[in-house]
Amino acid sequence: MTAWLRDPSLLTHVAADEEDRAAARVTPPGAGWLASAETYPRSALAQWEARPTAPAVLPCGSVFDVVTVPSIFGRRMLDRLWTEGPGSGPVAVHRGRMMLFAAPGTAQRLPSLLDWEEWGDSVPPLLCHGTGDAVTVPPLIPANTASEPRWVVAPDTRRPWLPGPEVLLWACVRAVRAKAAAGVRVSIFPPADQDAKVYDVSRRR
């Protein structure tokens, strides 16, 4: 086992610049949780020990699903989850999108819930990765390359709490309302005149 896995405090001395110092770091129990998504977890851990600053590709569907959203909207979701809700599971950013790690089954149910509740057109396009999909996850130790994925909320336990589809639906709705409250009206019909009956989606709940 490499030194950083034996002594997590060594992680604090790896990053060289401001962005890396701000990036969250995976703990050894968190690395074990990520590796458990693989068919052969020990092999995955061995690869990470050899290259802890390299991203990895992990399958979804058994240990976690991943929902990706545009970064700005994702940060609104995180604001709601942490200030008004139960918090979040692990979160990463990659190529302008935020990756929300969620409970298995979320990728299949969340789009249906959004459509059922008639919020699908108000939420930016979601990419939901579940059974049969794989995602690129950030390195265990932040690299010095801005283009690499990085952790916002890194896994730090062997069994992190993961939001399900209902929680992420709630966060999506709150994020849409936050945007509407900032001055962007989210309505089914445009306000043609003051006497017209307008159904404002942001006030349905």
Secondary structure, 3 states (H helix, E strand, C coil): CCHHHHCHHHHHHCCCCHHHHHCCCCCHHHHHHHHCCCCCHHHHHHHHHHCCCCCEEEECCCCCEEEEEEHHHHHHHHHHHHHCCCCCCCEEEECCEEEEEECCCHHHHHHHHHHHCCCCCCCCCCEEECCCCEEEECCCCCCCCCCCCEEEECCCCCCCCCCCHHHHHHHHHHHHHHHHHCCCCCECCCCCCCCCCCCEHHHCC
